[in-house]
Amino acid sequence: MPTHHLPLGPLKPNDQTRAPPPPEGSARWRTNLARGDAARAYEAADTEFVTKLLAFMVQQNLDEYKRNNAEFPKPSDPPRPRGTLIITDRCMDTVTPFIHEFTYQAMCNDLLQIEDGTKYMYKFQSSLGSYEDKIATLSDADSVWTAVRHMHMREAIDKLMADFNKFMEENAGFKGEGAASLNDMKDMLASLPQYQEQREKFSLHLNMAQDCMNLFEKQKLPLVGNVEQCCATGLTAEGKTPKTLVEEMVPLLDSQEVINANKVRMVALYIQYRDGVPDEDRRRLYQHARLSLADQDAVNSLVHFGVRISRGPSDKDTKKKLKQKASTEDEYELSRYQPLLRTVIEEHVANKLDPTLFPYVKESPTALSPVASLKQTAPQTTSLRSAKPSWHKAVRPNAPTEHKQRVIVFMAGGMSYSEIREVYSLSTSLNKDIYIGSTHSITPRNFIDDLRVLELSGVGSRAVPNGVSLAGAHPSYQEYYDEKYFTPDPPASQRPTLPAPKESKHNASKLVKTPSSISTSSASLTMPGVEKEEKKKKKGLFRF
């Protein structure tokens, strides 16, 4: 594996699907045109991208569907602008999966044990004061969840308390001053047995918010998050180059209060911020963090995503084709980084996306006419925190349907909750119908687990539990680690053998056993005369 290769790099050629190698001979030294189709087909596998393969496969299926269905696509009035499908992969942005996101949905999925992003078990206090385990489903049917899931945790808690106090004021049977904290809400919920459904919703999100804030303080996430933001953005909260980053990070790596998963995230982000570090510095980072071999493999596996983890003294900085834009919104100090997917969508809508980095499969769409561009003028961008959620408004029965342009993004290799939130935000600010899909949704914990088994072809990961099917059998975990890390002991040193003494033919003939000497009784072997004669011979052998 080279020390570095370009982002969105080619796939490792699959021996099962790769074209057979060309016959060796004088033709291998000819020009590319004269070498023939066999050689070009064999070498083309080294430059195939997963996004390129998917894009051509989707286009081929669309063309085939259009041939079989003459009415596709169905006309609409007014006509809908031409949509775009953007296919990318996880190599485009390897920073976002490691960042601590402090919005409600992302933070809950990062810190709490939520199964598949939808099922969560919590303690529910009944009207009798007893606690019972309940399993809640987080979906669009929960109005409280949809109202706060993309808000910053601080604002989500404020909204939960405001909605709860409003709910209590609307109930005539309740008299009080209202809830001033999360603990007040918990006590007041126990006194409302008649509103079971609403009690369960508030109790669920109360427990989730309180558990997140407890872990936020327990795991030192304010300090950890500041280091992550400085590494991801390359700037401090004041907009300056971080000069004391190592002094802030090393005590956190040495601390026992910081869990190993957060140490892996800090080390991975620091290596990406420095565009690779010397091998000795990387070893010291692992030593400070006391990372296991599996955690070290997780960081080292970033090389397969185009990340340079090892850097020499003469290596130059890598020029990044996609860079994060400075945010113009009011932002929290621990939420300064924005996923690169936001930059890609914004530049695509503004027709500024680099066509060499995201080439079209077919012809490029024509530029919008001035009249059409005036009709699709985007409204003024507002902060997500101050925007009112519009997906709960009832649609008027006679209202005309607005056909917005569609932008569909597919992220191969997993999409994060931060990127899902950005798509919701951009759909409103850009006045587009933007959708995002992926092979699966990932949390930082799941992403690190997948990196650990990347060298094992994904065996044991959540996305591909049985691994990617290859021609050879997968080695077991023990065989893999023995081959990679086990150093066998050197062979035991053997004592030098002394040269055999030279004996005369007369003495040698006496030492040869004959059948008669073998059948001699044991009593004859212990005769005193024979013992004296043997002692004399032994002394003679070692006399110099």
Beta strands, then each sheet from edge to edge (+ up, - down):
strand 1: 84-89
strand 2: 119-125
strand 3: 131-137
strand 4: 406-412
strand 5: 415-416
strand 6: 433-438
strand 7: 441-442
sheet 1: 1+ 4+ 6+
sheet 2: 2+ 3-
sheet 3: 5+ 7+
end
